[in-house]
């Protein structure tokens, strides 16, 4: 098991990933924020799906998912089709315009990563992918498990009292 100092450094490095994510966000078109890009990516990877499945994959609430879907549908990038198995439900489907947007997003992110990691070997990039995948797998579905934060070693509890200590003289 890694030492405490290693875990502390890992926390610092994971926090710094925010800068990478912000850089990736800056290359997105103004009409396609990160949440919308994530929805397009998931629909491209997994195919047509219900909103409930999309919310699960995004690991966000249905109300957040609904806002993303509304944004994408308004731009004509996705369609909400009736679910043949349940007419009350809708199936989300990428349109040709959505596929074009997804291709554009893929080109943008691939170009940025290729540029920023140009001094990395193919093996190093592969190792990063494997380790990041393993890290994500170790956390599983973060929504379904409460986080248990261990408490520091229990310090002795000193009770305050107004009583006079018993006479211990013999």
Buried (B, 14 or more C-beta within 10 A) or exposed (E): EEEEEEEEEEEEEEEEEEEEEEEBEEEBEEEBEEBBBBBBBBBBEEEBBBBEBBBBBBEBEEEEBEBBBEBBBEBEBBBBEEEEEEEEEBBBBBBEEBBEBBEBBBEBBEEBBEEEEEEBEEEEEEEEEEEEEEEEEEEEEEEEEEEEEEEEEEEEEEEEEEEEEEEEEE
